[in-house]
């Protein structure tokens, strides 16, 4: 059974950095576009960053220049490097991706940024 498992969340002060990872497990024969979403308390889930199978990237305006999405297909792992974190980045971050032509979600990892 295919699963996505996030790691790397935690608590940091404003201006700090974190690196999130999302590892895919199970029998995987294709990996399509992968994304990071986040959901803050009382708010809707929002798309943070996307990376296509060929490596093209796109970012939400709120994180451009601070966050970087990447992927290692050999390791079936997705990353999100988050720099210059702000309190408004506090949220649960979810990994999302198309594996074996189906959409999967991770369970989420909490990121808390204090001022």
TINU-523266 format. One record per residue: residue number from 1; x, y, z of N, C-alpha, C, O, CB in turn. Coordinates in steps of 0.001 Angstrom, whole numbers, plus 500000, padded with zeros to 6 digits. Glycine has a CB too. Layout:
NUM;X;Y;Z;X;Y;Z;X;Y;Z;X;Y;Z;X;Y;Z
...
//
This chain:
1;500846;498812;500000;500000;500000;500000;500886;501243;500000;501828;501337;500786;499040;500003;501226
2;500584;502187;499126;501374;503409;499019;501005;504367;500137;499827;504557;500440;501167;504077;497650
3;502008;504965;500744;501794;505953;501796;502769;507099;501622;503863;506936;501081;501948;505319;503192
4;502343;508276;502098;503216;509452;502180;503371;509800;503660;502383;509937;504381;502631;510677;501356
5;504606;509938;504098;504866;510226;505502;505757;511455;505605;506892;511458;505130;505522;509011;506208
6;505218;512514;506242;505987;513746;506425;506817;513682;507692;506495;512954;508631;505058;514961;506467
7;507890;514457;507702;508716;514623;508891;509423;515964;508793;509445;516593;507735;509742;513454;509043
8;510001;516394;509910;510790;517612;509906;510114;518826;510497;510733;519884;510612;511180;517918;508546
9;508852;518695;510874;508179;519832;511489;508726;520102;512873;509503;519312;513411;506681;519592;511559
10;508319;521217;513445;508765;521562;514782;508468;523002;515096;507683;523658;514411;510238;521293;514939
11;509113;523494;516157;508925;524869;516610;510214;525644;516419;511287;525192;516818;508479;524912;518089
12;510104;526809;515808;511266;527671;515604;510871;529107;515860;509688;529447;515885;511841;527509;514180
13;511871;529946;516048;511626;531379;516174;511579;532018;514791;512128;531493;513823;512713;532049;517046
14;510921;533145;514729;510847;533875;513470;512260;534134;512943;513177;534470;513693;510076;535209;513651
15;512400;533964;511623;513705;534107;510996;514456;532800;510852;515465;532735;510150;514529;535060;511775
16;513977;531764;511508;514637;530477;511467;514274;529667;510234;513545;530129;509356;514304;529701;512694
17;514797;528453;510189;514598;527576;509038;514181;526183;509486;514517;525730;510580;515874;527499;508194
18;513447;525524;508615;513105;524118;508788;513114;523449;507424;512903;524097;506399;511721;523952;509481
19;513362;522149;507423;513289;521380;506196;512318;520229;506394;512546;519349;507223;514684;520862;505778
20;511248;520240;505640;510271;519170;505698;510609;518100;504659;511095;518400;503568;508850;519720;505473
21;510343;516876;505018;510522;515754;504090;509219;514982;503984;508424;514948;504923;511677;514817;504553
22;509011;514368;502841;507832;513536;502622;508302;512293;501873;508658;512357;500696;506705;514310;501822
23;508296;511180;502565;508782;509939;501977;507622;509068;501518;506675;508824;502266;509652;509178;502976
24;507711;508613;500297;506689;507707;499766;507149;506272;499966;508302;505934;499696;506409;507990;498258
25;506253;505446;500436;506586;504037;500636;505583;503159;499913;504506;503612;499527;506620;503689;502133
26;505951;501893;499734;505096;500968;499007;505646;500719;497619;506745;501160;497284;503670;501502;498924
27;504894;500027;496837;505297;499722;495458;504922;500895;494566;503742;501153;494325;504628;498404;494948
28;505936;501601;494078;505712;502819;493296;506327;502649;491920;507521;502381;491792;506308;504062;494010
29;505510;502804;490898;506049;502704;489541;505976;504019;488786;506551;504149;487706;505311;501642;488770
30;505267;505003;489351;505283;506327;488734;505010;507391;489785;504196;507210;490690;504245;506415;487596
31;505722;508514;489637;505522;509658;490528;505259;510873;489664;506108;511270;488866;506757;509889;491467
32;504107;511453;489816;503751;512638;489048;504061;513896;489824;505038;513959;490571;502283;512608;488667
33;503220;514900;489641;503404;516160;490356;503241;515947;491853;502434;515134;492304;502407;517220;489855
34;504026;516694;492603;503962;516621;494062;503791;518042;494600;504264;519002;493992;505249;515935;494660
35;503120;518169;495731;502819;519487;496283;502973;519477;497802;502958;518433;498452;501394;519925;495892
36;503122;520679;498329;502984;520923;499752;501794;521864;499947;501674;522884;499267;504303;521526;500361
37;500932;521511;500872;499824;522350;501301;500031;522673;502778;500824;522025;503462;498441;521646;501056
38;499312;523675;503258;499307;523951;504688;497926;524418;505109;497152;524955;504316;500373;525006;505052
39;497647;524195;506380;496366;524628;506940;496598;525194;508324;497022;524490;509240;495348;523459;506990
40;496313;526477;508459;496421;527147;509744;495094;527025;510485;494056;526816;509858;496820;528633;509564
41;495114;527154;511809;493873;527041;512585;492820;528024;512100;493085;529218;511962;494150;527273;514069
42;491629;527513;511846;490522;528366;511431;490572;528813;509978;489744;529615;509546;490481;529559;512295
43;491534;528301;509223;491668;528714;507822;491573;527500;506896;491736;526354;507317;493009;529456;507599
44;491307;527789;505633;491242;526719;504641;492653;526250;504275;493632;526985;504401;490486;527194;503377
45;492714;525014;503824;493992;524481;503362;494413;525242;502111;493599;525481;501219;493897;522949;503080
46;495686;525620;502048;496174;526376;500907;497394;525699;500284;498196;525063;500967;496518;527806;501325
47;497505;525856;498972;498636;525309;498238;499858;526191;498462;499804;527406;498271;498311;525192;496729
48;500949;525572;498864;502177;526305;499162;503156;526234;497992;503687;527254;497554;502833;525753;500432
49;503387;525024;497493;504380;524846;496431;504080;523568;495664;503543;522600;496202;505816;524805;497014
50;504448;523600;494380;504240;522459;493491;505515;522181;492715;506240;523102;492337;503060;522715;492523
51;505782;520899;492483;506883;520512;491616;506379;519425;490672;505790;518433;491102;508117;520020;492446
52;506618;519627;489389;506153;518663;488395;507132;517494;488304;508196;517503;488924;505986;519339;487014
53;506754;516502;487527;507608;515332;487367;508926;515690;486679;509929;514995;486845;506878;514255;486572
54;508918;516772;485908;510132;517198;485208;510924;518230;486001;511981;518678;485557;509775;517766;483848
55;510416;518610;487178;511168;519516;488048;510734;520968;488016;511338;521803;488690;512582;519453;487693
56;509709;521288;487257;509198;522641;487263;508539;522968;488585;507865;522120;489169;508224;522842;486130
57;508725;524195;489067;508208;524558;490387;507308;525781;490312;507393;526591;489389;509356;524819;491355
58;506447;525884;491310;505570;527043;491437;505304;527255;492913;505231;526295;493680;504234;526853;490640
59;505158;528519;493316;505009;528846;494724;503871;529825;494952;503541;530632;494083;506301;529415;495268
60;503285;529741;496122;502342;530759;496552;503116;532065;496747;504283;532054;497138;501601;530330;497867
61;502457;533174;496473;503127;534476;496600;503671;534683;498011;504712;535316;498189;502158;535612;496241
62;502983;534161;498996;503367;534393;500387;504685;533717;500773;505282;534066;501792;502273;533908;501297
63;505140;532760;499974;506368;532040;500332;507472;532191;499289;508577;531682;499481;506063;530573;500529
64;507190;532871;498209;508199;533039;497147;509451;533704;497703;509381;534688;498439;507630;533876;495974
65;510590;533144;497333;511860;533687;497786;512299;533181;499148;513441;533392;499556;511780;535162;497820
66;511387;532509;499858;511725;531981;501188;511687;530449;501237;512473;529829;501953;510767;532549;502231
67;510782;529852;500483;510623;528398;500479;511138;527828;499157;511103;528485;498117;509136;528005;500701
68;511618;526584;499234;512101;525902;498039;511652;524447;498067;511939;523717;499015;513642;525996;497934
69;510951;524035;497023;510480;522654;496915;511432;521879;496011;511905;522401;495002;509020;522598;496363
70;511704;520646;496376;512571;519793;495557;512140;518342;495732;511344;518013;496612;514076;519976;495944
71;512680;517492;494880;512311;516081;494960;513506;515227;494577;514347;515629;493774;511101;515768;494047
72;513565;514049;495164;514581;513058;494833;513811;511800;494427;513388;511015;495276;515582;512787;496054
73;513640;511626;493133;512832;510498;492651;513462;509153;493005;512751;508174;493232;512643;510594;491140
74;514774;509104;493052;515447;507846;493392;515102;507405;494811;515047;506212;495108;516969;507994;493243
75;514872;508385;495680;514519;508089;497068;513022;508208;497306;512555;507998;498425;515266;509019;498011
76;512263;508544;496265;510814;508751;496389;510503;509715;497520;509611;509472;498333;510092;507415;496625
77;511246;510810;497563;511120;511763;498653;510951;513182;498130;511610;513599;497178;512330;511683;499566
78;510058;513902;498775;509777;515305;498468;510281;516147;499631;510209;515728;500786;508243;515546;498215
79;510788;517327;499326;511318;518211;500365;510699;519604;500259;510239;520027;499198;512853;518302;500264
80;510705;520299;501395;510355;521709;501412;511330;522407;502361;511262;522238;503578;508856;521929;501852
81;512229;523188;501783;513161;523990;502573;512482;525320;502870;512092;526047;501957;514531;524200;501822
82;512347;525627;504141;511652;526844;504555;512631;527735;505302;513127;527372;506368;510414;526514;505443
83;512905;528903;504737;513826;529858;505339;513090;531139;505715;511984;531402;505242;514988;530168;504380
84;513716;531914;506560;513149;533193;507000;511684;533010;507413;510799;533728;506947;513264;534257;505874
85;511457;532061;508273;510087;531737;508676;509444;532878;509450;510109;533598;510195;510071;530470;509518
86;508150;533024;509261;507364;534060;509908;506272;533407;510747;505886;532271;510474;506756;535029;508864
87;505769;534105;511762;504672;533536;512570;503479;533113;511714;502797;532142;512044;504211;534551;513618
88;503223;533821;510633;502088;533472;509775;502318;532196;508967;501409;531732;508279;501793;534614;508832
89;503506;531628;509040;503768;530330;508416;503327;529174;509311;503355;528015;508897;505252;530194;508087
90;502924;529494;510531;502466;528455;511458;501255;527734;510889;500251;528362;510553;502126;529062;512834
91;501351;526422;510781;500288;525619;510186;500676;524150;510255;501804;523804;510607;500017;526050;508718
92;499727;523301;509914;500029;521904;509648;500331;521801;508155;499538;522238;507321;498838;520949;510076
93;501466;521227;507831;501910;521107;506445;501662;519675;505954;502023;518698;506609;503418;521486;506310
94;501038;519593;504785;500675;518304;504206;501377;518095;502864;501487;519001;502038;499150;518206;504031
95;501835;516891;502691;502397;516461;501422;501276;515855;500574;500410;515146;501089;503558;515437;501639
96;501302;516139;499283;500282;515631;498368;500980;515225;497074;501898;515906;496617;499158;516702;498100
97;500549;514134;496497;501185;513748;495252;500436;512689;494488;499586;511983;495031;502549;513274;495520
98;500768;512592;493212;500191;511578;492347;501206;510451;492188;502240;510598;491536;499790;512177;490964
99;500873;509324;492806;501713;508143;492760;500921;507016;492121;499782;506747;492502;502208;507747;494176
100;501532;506365;491150;500824;505291;490437;499475;505774;489916;498485;505042;489917;500625;504075;491358
101;499466;507045;489465;498298;507676;488845;497144;507903;489814;496020;508162;489385;497819;506836;487698
102;497405;507809;491106;496389;508104;492112;496901;509204;493030;498109;509370;493203;496022;506833;492927
103;495972;509956;493619;496340;511050;494503;496430;510537;495934;495563;509797;496398;495324;512210;494400
104;497479;510935;496616;497686;510561;498010;498002;511802;498843;498535;512793;498343;498821;509522;498134
105;497654;511715;500130;497958;512766;501098;498745;512158;502247;498537;511003;502621;496658;513452;501617
106;499647;512951;502796;500299;512565;504027;499439;512944;505219;498372;513538;505068;501674;513210;504131
107;499919;512593;506411;499132;512827;507620;499332;514231;508181;498570;514669;509044;499491;511802;508674
108;500339;514930;507703;500593;516294;508149;501670;516374;509209;501862;515446;509995;499334;516902;508674
109;502372;517501;509220;503383;517760;510246;503246;519215;510681;503102;520114;509854;504833;517459;509716
110;503295;519426;511984;503062;520759;512549;504321;521617;512469;505417;521181;512821;502593;520648;514008
111;504137;522842;512000;505191;523851;512012;504682;525032;512823;503624;525587;512525;505597;524288;510555
112;505427;525413;513840;505054;526530;514692;506192;527534;514722;507327;527201;515064;504707;526049;516120
113;505872;528772;514356;506879;529835;514320;506486;530898;515346;505404;531480;515265;507005;530458;512876
114;507354;531139;516290;507078;532115;517343;507799;533431;517046;508865;533462;516430;507510;531563;518724
115;507178;534504;517503;507757;535833;517235;508720;536244;518324;509297;537330;518260;506658;536884;517102
//
